[in-house]
């Protein structure tokens, strides 16, 4: 068993919780995608691209080609 008083244990536990949360989030998102039909997936993809452009700006978005089904 790991000594809980050692330096860095809290940081490791926090990192592990964040990784688990991301994995759970991806799993839940995949469950929802499976339930969607093709038009719902296309709408979601458009929303994601719009959010990406809003968040990172046009300079970063221009580097990547956009693909829409």
C-alpha positions as CSV (number, residue, x, y, z in Angstrom):
1,X,0.0,0.0,0.0
2,X,1.2,3.5,-0.8
3,X,2.1,5.8,2.0
4,X,-0.6,8.5,1.8
5,X,1.6,11.1,3.6
6,X,4.2,11.1,0.8
7,X,4.6,14.2,-1.3
8,X,2.7,14.2,-4.6
9,X,0.0,11.6,-3.6
10,X,-2.8,14.2,-3.9
11,X,-1.6,15.3,-7.3
12,X,-1.4,11.7,-8.6
13,X,-4.9,11.0,-7.2
14,X,-6.3,14.2,-8.8
15,X,-4.7,13.3,-12.1
16,X,-6.1,9.8,-12.0
17,X,-9.6,11.1,-11.2
18,X,-9.4,13.5,-14.1
19,X,-8.4,10.7,-16.5
20,X,-11.2,8.5,-15.2
21,X,-13.7,11.4,-15.7
22,X,-12.5,11.9,-19.3
23,X,-12.9,8.2,-20.0
24,X,-16.4,8.2,-18.5
25,X,-17.3,11.3,-20.5
26,X,-16.1,9.8,-23.7
27,X,-18.0,6.5,-23.0
28,X,-21.2,8.4,-22.3
29,X,-20.8,10.5,-25.4
30,X,-20.3,7.4,-27.5
31,X,-23.4,5.9,-26.0
32,X,-25.3,9.0,-27.1
33,X,-23.8,8.9,-30.6
34,X,-24.9,5.3,-31.1
35,X,-28.4,6.4,-30.3
36,X,-28.4,9.3,-32.8
37,X,-29.3,9.0,-36.4
38,X,-27.1,10.3,-39.2
39,X,-28.7,13.8,-39.3
40,X,-28.1,14.2,-35.6
41,X,-24.5,13.3,-35.9
42,X,-24.1,15.8,-38.8
43,X,-25.7,18.5,-36.6
44,X,-23.4,17.6,-33.7
45,X,-20.4,17.8,-36.0
46,X,-21.4,21.3,-37.2
47,X,-21.9,22.4,-33.6
48,X,-18.5,21.1,-32.6
49,X,-16.8,22.9,-35.5
50,X,-18.5,26.1,-34.6
51,X,-17.5,25.8,-31.0
52,X,-13.9,25.1,-32.0
53,X,-13.8,28.2,-34.2
54,X,-15.3,30.3,-31.4
55,X,-12.9,29.0,-28.9
56,X,-9.6,28.9,-30.8
57,X,-10.3,31.5,-33.5
58,X,-9.9,31.5,-37.2
59,X,-6.1,31.3,-37.3
60,X,-6.1,27.8,-35.8
61,X,-9.2,26.7,-37.7
62,X,-7.7,27.5,-41.1
63,X,-4.9,25.0,-40.6
64,X,-7.4,22.1,-40.8
65,X,-9.7,21.4,-43.6
66,X,-13.3,21.0,-42.7
67,X,-15.2,18.0,-43.7
68,X,-18.9,17.7,-43.6
69,X,-20.8,14.6,-44.5
